[in-house]
Each structure stands twice: as C-alpha cells, then as structure tokens.
Amino acid sequence: MKIAPILLCCISLLCGTQKFVAQENTKTDTVPKIEKFGLRVGVDLAKPLRTLIEDGYSGFEVMGDFRVAKKFYAAVELGNEKKNWNEPYISAKTSGSYAKIGFDYNAYDNWLGMENAITLGLRYGFSTFKQELLSYRIYTDNPAFPTETIFAPQEYSGLNAHWAEFILGIKTEILNNLYLSINVQLKRKISETEPENFANLYIPGFNRTYDYSEFGVGYGYSISYLIPIFKKTAPQLSKVE
C-alpha cells in the first residue's frame, strides 16, 4: 500500500521534469509581418485591347479598392462602352456608362513578404445608356414575298439596367505595390428598361444579353497600383527546436 503513493510521486516528478526540459528546448521567435492598408487604383486592360482588335467596339474602365479589414476590400468600377450590333436581321448601336460597387474577400493566405490575392467578390451594377436602331428586316415565312429591310433610324435614350455580379479574381504583385490581375464575372439582371418593340441587345457594363435568360458573363484583366496610407504589424509566432 505504501509503494503506490511513492510510484505516483516519482511519475509526477518525471513528467514535470520532461515538460520543463521541453519548454527550455523550444524557443519562440517573433517574425513581424507588415500588412499594407491603402487605396489601389487601376485600369482594365481588356477593354482598350478589345477596342483595337474588335470592329465597332470602344470602351474603358477605371477601378479602385480600399482595404477595410484583414480580408475585406471595398471596391468600385466605373466605365463607358460603345457597341455596334450587326446581325442578319437587325443593325443597332449602344452607348452608355456604368458603375459597379461592392466588396472583395481575399481567400488567399500570403507567405511572409507577399501581397497576392485570390478574391471572391460581389457587385451591384448600374448602367445608363441609349440604343439606336439603324435598320431591321421584316420577318416572313412566305417565299413568294422577299424579306424587306427597313432603314429608319430611331434613337431610344434614358434607358437603364440594374444587375448583381459575382466575381472570381487573382491578383499578383509583380513589383512593389504594382499588381496584375485577371477575373471572370457572372451577372444576373435585376431590372431594365427596354425600347418599345425593341430589346436591349447590349448593356454597357453587363455585356451581351440573351433571349429567355437573365444571366450574362464577362471577364477582365487589369493593372493597378497600391497607394499605401498606413501599415499594420501582425506578429507571427514560429517554434524553433
């Protein structure tokens, strides 16, 4: 009966000694991680390139985001587009401006000294534009009567559209504070005003529309520069044996 308390005391003493030795052999290094907070401004490179290579299109977009928390960024895009639409049965022009506002969430955990991002974003988009119907053909399924093309330009101004947009993007810091990024967009129309007897074929900021579908798609790649306003130091603890 007296042996059990003695053994228990020895085991406790041994465990305590091992824990003390382990604590002595483990050193905690504090590595400071500096995180930048500021305004990042840029331009979409896809639209000027599309302006050069695509007939009947011109456009530009400027963008900006501001880091409001460790993982969240407030974001905005402003742009203007013009698009000529030429189809066998219709010819039209669209021009207007748009704005998108929302936020991005950075789902990427950077290594020390890196400032890259994989972002998931939501936007509310709004566009004001006009449509100009240049010509159209009257449809007929009677072969005895040839299709007639009507040339009677009509302009419809004061049109608008609203949509929600989901964005998946990647940002890479190529130089100090200079970023290249690429993104894909899935859009869903909320509402739009349409000309009388004529559908919106293209909405600035939303892109092409489709019959019987409220969804649209888009893409972009951009260059941007971060203007640091302040920095925060977040210590990172690492164990060294």
VOPAGU-2260 file (C-alpha; in pm, 1 decimal, decimal comma):
REM VOPAGU-2260
SITE   aa  ch    i         X         Y         Z
SITE  MET   A    0       0,0       0,0       0,0
SITE  LYS   A    1     291,5     234,9      67,1
SITE  ILE   A    2     454,2     161,7    -272,6
SITE  ALA   A    3     168,0     310,3    -481,5
SITE  PRO   A    4     197,8     672,4    -345,1
SITE  ILE   A    5     575,3     657,0    -390,2
SITE  LEU   A    6     541,6     543,4    -755,7
SITE  LEU   A    7     280,2     811,8    -823,5
SITE  CYS   A    8     510,6    1077,3    -678,5
SITE  CYS   A    9     801,4     959,0    -895,9
SITE  ILE   A   10     589,3     959,6   -1214,3
SITE  SER   A   11     464,8    1313,6   -1142,7
SITE  LEU   A   12     819,4    1434,4   -1079,9
SITE  LEU   A   13     941,8    1271,6   -1403,8
SITE  CYS   A   14     662,3    1424,7   -1615,5
SITE  GLY   A   15     724,5    1766,8   -1468,4
SITE  THR   A   16    1097,4    1741,9   -1542,6
SITE  GLN   A   17    1032,5    1641,6   -1906,4
SITE  LYS   A   18     787,0    1931,5   -1955,4
SITE  PHE   A   19    1042,6    2177,0   -1814,1
SITE  VAL   A   20    1313,9    2042,4   -2046,7
SITE  ALA   A   21    1079,9    2066,6   -2349,1
SITE  GLN   A   22     998,9    2428,9   -2266,2
SITE  GLU   A   23    1367,7    2509,0   -2238,7
SITE  ASN   A   24    1442,4    2348,2   -2577,1
SITE  THR   A   25    1156,0    2530,6   -2753,6
SITE  LYS   A   26    1219,3    2892,9   -2840,1
SITE  THR   A   27     953,7    3125,0   -2974,3
SITE  ASP   A   28    1066,6    3361,4   -3248,4
SITE  THR   A   29     858,6    3665,7   -3329,3
SITE  VAL   A   30     860,8    3743,0   -3703,3
SITE  PRO   A   31     695,7    4078,2   -3778,4
SITE  LYS   A   32     456,5    4070,4   -4075,4
SITE  ILE   A   33     379,4    4413,8   -4217,7
SITE  GLU   A   34      38,4    4446,3   -4382,6
SITE  LYS   A   35     -37,1    4742,9   -4607,4
SITE  PHE   A   36    -365,0    4933,1   -4598,6
SITE  GLY   A   37    -439,8    5187,5   -4868,9
SITE  LEU   A   38    -608,8    5279,6   -5195,9
SITE  ARG   A   39    -540,1    5066,3   -5502,1
SITE  VAL   A   40    -629,2    5226,0   -5837,6
SITE  GLY   A   41    -603,4    5077,9   -6185,1
SITE  VAL   A   42    -739,0    5035,7   -6535,7
SITE  ASP   A   43    -888,0    4740,4   -6718,9
SITE  LEU   A   44    -651,3    4637,6   -6998,6
SITE  ALA   A   45    -907,9    4416,2   -7172,3
SITE  LYS   A   46   -1128,7    4697,9   -7297,3
SITE  PRO   A   47    -855,4    4906,4   -7469,9
SITE  LEU   A   48    -723,4    4586,7   -7629,7
SITE  ARG   A   49   -1073,2    4495,7   -7742,1
SITE  THR   A   50   -1110,2    4848,2   -7883,1
SITE  LEU   A   51    -802,3    4791,3   -8100,6
SITE  ILE   A   52    -891,1    4449,5   -8237,3
SITE  GLU   A   53   -1273,1    4445,1   -8248,0
SITE  ASP   A   54   -1456,8    4648,6   -8510,8
SITE  GLY   A   55   -1747,0    4851,9   -8378,7
SITE  TYR   A   56   -1640,5    4846,7   -8014,1
SITE  SER   A   57   -1478,9    5103,2   -7785,3
SITE  GLY   A   58   -1459,1    5116,9   -7408,0
SITE  PHE   A   59   -1257,3    5185,2   -7096,6
SITE  GLU   A   60   -1283,0    5113,8   -6725,8
SITE  VAL   A   61   -1112,3    5250,7   -6415,7
SITE  MET   A   62   -1125,8    5073,3   -6083,1
SITE  GLY   A   63   -1027,8    5107,9   -5723,0
SITE  ASP   A   64   -1039,8    4922,1   -5395,4
SITE  PHE   A   65    -964,4    5005,6   -5034,5
SITE  ARG   A   66    -869,7    4755,0   -4767,8
SITE  VAL   A   67   -1111,9    4795,5   -4479,2
SITE  ALA   A   68   -1019,8    4478,8   -4285,5
SITE  LYS   A   69    -765,7    4197,2   -4292,4
SITE  LYS   A   70    -956,5    4003,2   -4559,7
SITE  PHE   A   71   -1210,8    4252,5   -4698,3
SITE  TYR   A   72   -1180,1    4528,2   -4958,9
SITE  ALA   A   73   -1439,1    4786,3   -5063,8
SITE  ALA   A   74   -1436,4    4801,8   -5444,5
SITE  VAL   A   75   -1574,5    5015,4   -5726,3
SITE  GLU   A   76   -1550,5    5016,6   -6108,2
SITE  LEU   A   77   -1652,8    5298,5   -6345,1
SITE  GLY   A   78   -1662,1    5266,9   -6722,3
SITE  ASN   A   79   -1803,2    5360,9   -7060,6
SITE  GLU   A   80   -1877,1    5142,6   -7363,3
SITE  LYS   A   81   -1996,2    5176,4   -7722,5
SITE  LYS   A   82   -2100,1    4874,8   -7926,1
SITE  ASN   A   83   -2223,5    4834,8   -8283,9
SITE  TRP   A   84   -2451,6    4539,4   -8331,6
SITE  ASN   A   85   -2480,0    4394,0   -8682,3
SITE  GLU   A   86   -2692,1    4083,9   -8735,2
SITE  PRO   A   87   -2863,4    3949,3   -9046,8
SITE  TYR   A   88   -3199,1    4085,7   -8933,5
SITE  ILE   A   89   -3102,9    4391,1   -8729,6
SITE  SER   A   90   -2841,9    4665,1   -8702,6
SITE  ALA   A   91   -2810,1    4883,6   -8393,1
SITE  LYS   A   92   -2574,8    5091,4   -8177,6
SITE  THR   A   93   -2544,7    5104,5   -7799,5
SITE  SER   A   94   -2353,7    5359,0   -7590,1
SITE  GLY   A   95   -2353,8    5446,8   -7223,7
SITE  SER   A   96   -2179,3    5448,8   -6886,9
SITE  TYR   A   97   -2189,7    5220,8   -6586,0
SITE  ALA   A   98   -2081,0    5186,0   -6225,3
SITE  LYS   A   99   -2028,1    4879,9   -6007,0
SITE  ILE   A  100   -1985,0    4891,4   -5631,3
SITE  GLY   A  101   -1932,8    4614,8   -5379,1
SITE  PHE   A  102   -1660,6    4424,8   -5193,3
SITE  ASP   A  103   -1390,4    4160,3   -5238,8
SITE  TYR   A  104   -1286,0    3887,3   -4995,3
SITE  ASN   A  105    -926,0    3763,4   -5011,1
SITE  ALA   A  106    -928,8    3386,2   -4967,8
SITE  TYR   A  107    -550,4    3351,5   -5000,4
SITE  ASP   A  108    -312,6    3337,3   -4702,3
SITE  ASN   A  109       9,9    3504,2   -4811,1
SITE  TRP   A  110     354,5    3391,7   -4712,6
SITE  LEU   A  111     572,2    3638,7   -4531,4
SITE  GLY   A  112     650,2    3936,2   -4756,4
SITE  MET   A  113     386,8    3850,6   -5020,7
SITE  GLU   A  114      83,6    4059,6   -5114,1
SITE  ASN   A  115    -104,5    3835,5   -5361,1
SITE  ALA   A  116    -476,5    3763,4   -5354,3
SITE  ILE   A  117    -741,6    3518,1   -5468,6
SITE  THR   A  118   -1061,5    3716,8   -5437,4
SITE  LEU   A  119   -1431,3    3638,7   -5425,9
SITE  GLY   A  120   -1641,8    3947,8   -5487,3
SITE  LEU   A  121   -1996,8    4075,8   -5511,8
SITE  ARG   A  122   -2109,2    4385,9   -5700,7
SITE  TYR   A  123   -2421,2    4587,8   -5759,4
SITE  GLY   A  124   -2412,7    4720,8   -6115,9
SITE  PHE   A  125   -2599,5    5015,2   -6266,0
SITE  SER   A  126   -2592,1    5141,5   -6624,7
SITE  THR   A  127   -2746,2    5435,8   -6812,0
SITE  PHE   A  128   -2735,4    5414,2   -7189,7
SITE  LYS   A  129   -2908,3    5470,7   -7522,1
SITE  GLN   A  130   -2992,3    5243,2   -7813,9
SITE  GLU   A  131   -3007,6    5346,2   -8178,0
SITE  LEU   A  132   -3194,8    5115,9   -8413,6
SITE  LEU   A  133   -3043,2    5163,6   -8760,3
SITE  SER   A  134   -3219,5    4903,1   -8971,5
SITE  TYR   A  135   -3420,6    4583,3   -8944,1
SITE  ARG   A  136   -3577,5    4320,8   -9164,6
SITE  ILE   A  137   -3940,7    4224,3   -9154,0
SITE  TYR   A  138   -3963,5    3853,3   -9095,2
SITE  THR   A  139   -4177,1    3642,8   -9327,7
SITE  ASP   A  140   -4201,2    3269,4   -9387,0
SITE  ASN   A  141   -4372,7    3314,4   -9724,8
SITE  PRO   A  142   -4119,2    3255,9  -10004,5
SITE  ALA   A  143   -4339,6    3447,0  -10250,6
SITE  PHE   A  144   -4262,1    3771,6  -10070,9
SITE  PRO   A  145   -3894,2    3865,7  -10027,6
SITE  THR   A  146   -3768,5    3991,8   -9693,1
SITE  GLU   A  147   -3784,2    4371,0   -9673,5
SITE  THR   A  148   -3518,8    4574,6   -9490,5
SITE  ILE   A  149   -3639,6    4893,2   -9325,0
SITE  PHE   A  150   -3389,0    5180,4   -9293,8
SITE  ALA   A  151   -3547,6    5417,3   -9045,3
SITE  PRO   A  152   -3302,8    5512,7   -8765,7
SITE  GLN   A  153   -3466,3    5554,9   -8426,3
SITE  GLU   A  154   -3295,4    5658,9   -8103,9
SITE  TYR   A  155   -3406,1    5547,0   -7759,1
SITE  SER   A  156   -3238,0    5737,4   -7476,5
SITE  GLY   A  157   -3276,9    5739,1   -7099,2
SITE  LEU   A  158   -3253,2    5360,4   -7068,8
SITE  ASN   A  159   -3110,1    5192,4   -6759,6
SITE  ALA   A  160   -3035,6    4849,9   -6617,6
SITE  HIS   A  161   -2952,7    4702,9   -6276,5
SITE  TRP   A  162   -2778,7    4374,3   -6202,4
SITE  ALA   A  163   -2592,1    4171,4   -5940,8
SITE  GLU   A  164   -2246,9    4032,6   -6017,9
SITE  PHE   A  165   -2025,5    3761,3   -5872,8
SITE  ILE   A  166   -1650,6    3795,2   -5943,6
SITE  LEU   A  167   -1366,4    3546,7   -5906,4
SITE  GLY   A  168   -1022,9    3707,3   -5944,5
SITE  ILE   A  169    -649,2    3660,7   -5895,5
SITE  LYS   A  170    -409,2    3946,5   -5813,2
SITE  THR   A  171     -29,8    3913,9   -5830,5
SITE  GLU   A  172     222,7    4173,3   -5711,8
SITE  ILE   A  173     480,5    4193,4   -5993,2
SITE  LEU   A  174     671,0    4490,1   -5847,1
SITE  ASN   A  175     648,0    4671,6   -5517,9
SITE  ASN   A  176     284,8    4794,5   -5495,6
SITE  LEU   A  177     220,2    4715,6   -5866,0
SITE  TYR   A  178     -33,9    4443,3   -5944,3
SITE  LEU   A  179    -160,0    4245,0   -6240,9
SITE  SER   A  180    -498,4    4076,2   -6208,5
SITE  ILE   A  181    -745,8    3867,1   -6403,6
SITE  ASN   A  182   -1110,6    3796,2   -6325,0
SITE  VAL   A  183   -1423,8    3629,0   -6454,8
SITE  GLN   A  184   -1773,4    3758,2   -6387,1
SITE  LEU   A  185   -2118,0    3600,9   -6363,8
SITE  LYS   A  186   -2401,6    3855,1   -6383,8
SITE  ARG   A  187   -2772,5    3838,7   -6315,9
SITE  LYS   A  188   -3009,1    4112,6   -6432,5
SITE  ILE   A  189   -3238,8    4261,5   -6171,0
SITE  SER   A  190   -3429,0    4506,0   -6392,0
SITE  GLU   A  191   -3400,1    4700,2   -6716,7
SITE  THR   A  192   -3593,5    4947,9   -6929,0
SITE  GLU   A  193   -3641,0    4841,8   -7290,7
SITE  PRO   A  194   -3728,8    5044,8   -7601,8
SITE  GLU   A  195   -4076,0    4997,2   -7741,0
SITE  ASN   A  196   -4087,8    4693,5   -7973,6
SITE  PHE   A  197   -3711,8    4654,1   -7942,3
SITE  ALA   A  198   -3495,3    4459,8   -7693,8
SITE  ASN   A  199   -3164,6    4569,5   -7543,8
SITE  LEU   A  200   -2905,0    4370,6   -7735,6
SITE  TYR   A  201   -2609,6    4503,7   -7535,7
SITE  ILE   A  202   -2592,0    4677,2   -7196,9
SITE  PRO   A  203   -2273,6    4870,2   -7104,9
SITE  GLY   A  204   -2110,0    4703,3   -6807,2
SITE  PHE   A  205   -2333,6    4397,9   -6835,0
SITE  ASN   A  206   -2228,3    4295,8   -7187,4
SITE  ARG   A  207   -2440,8    4097,8   -7429,4
SITE  THR   A  208   -2793,2    3996,2   -7335,7
SITE  TYR   A  209   -2959,9    3667,5   -7423,1
SITE  ASP   A  210   -3321,1    3581,4   -7505,2
SITE  TYR   A  211   -3506,3    3399,7   -7228,6
SITE  SER   A  212   -3217,7    3439,7   -6983,2
SITE  GLU   A  213   -3137,2    3698,0   -6719,4
SITE  PHE   A  214   -2774,6    3589,3   -6690,1
SITE  GLY   A  215   -2462,7    3731,3   -6852,7
SITE  VAL   A  216   -2088,0    3677,1   -6834,1
SITE  GLY   A  217   -1777,9    3892,5   -6852,9
SITE  TYR   A  218   -1404,5    3898,3   -6794,3
SITE  GLY   A  219   -1124,2    4145,5   -6734,3
SITE  TYR   A  220    -754,0    4179,1   -6673,4
SITE  SER   A  221    -606,4    4489,2   -6523,1
SITE  ILE   A  222    -301,4    4666,3   -6390,0
SITE  SER   A  223    -322,4    4861,6   -6065,0
SITE  TYR   A  224    -105,0    5044,5   -5814,8
SITE  LEU   A  225    -140,9    5044,4   -5438,2
SITE  ILE   A  226    -102,3    5379,6   -5261,3
SITE  PRO   A  227     -13,7    5279,8   -4902,8
SITE  ILE   A  228    -182,2    5501,6   -4645,3
SITE  PHE   A  229     -82,6    5315,9   -4329,6
SITE  LYS   A  230      67,9    4984,1   -4224,6
SITE  LYS   A  231      -3,9    4734,0   -3950,3
SITE  THR   A  232     240,3    4490,4   -3796,8
SITE  ALA   A  233      98,7    4147,9   -3720,6
SITE  PRO   A  234     348,8    3929,4   -3524,3
SITE  GLN   A  235     376,2    3569,9   -3637,6
SITE  LEU   A  236     495,3    3308,9   -3387,5
SITE  SER   A  237     708,5    3018,4   -3501,1
SITE  LYS   A  238     868,5    2742,0   -3291,5
SITE  VAL   A  239    1235,3    2658,7   -3329,1
SITE  GLU   A  240    1361,9    2340,8   -3168,5
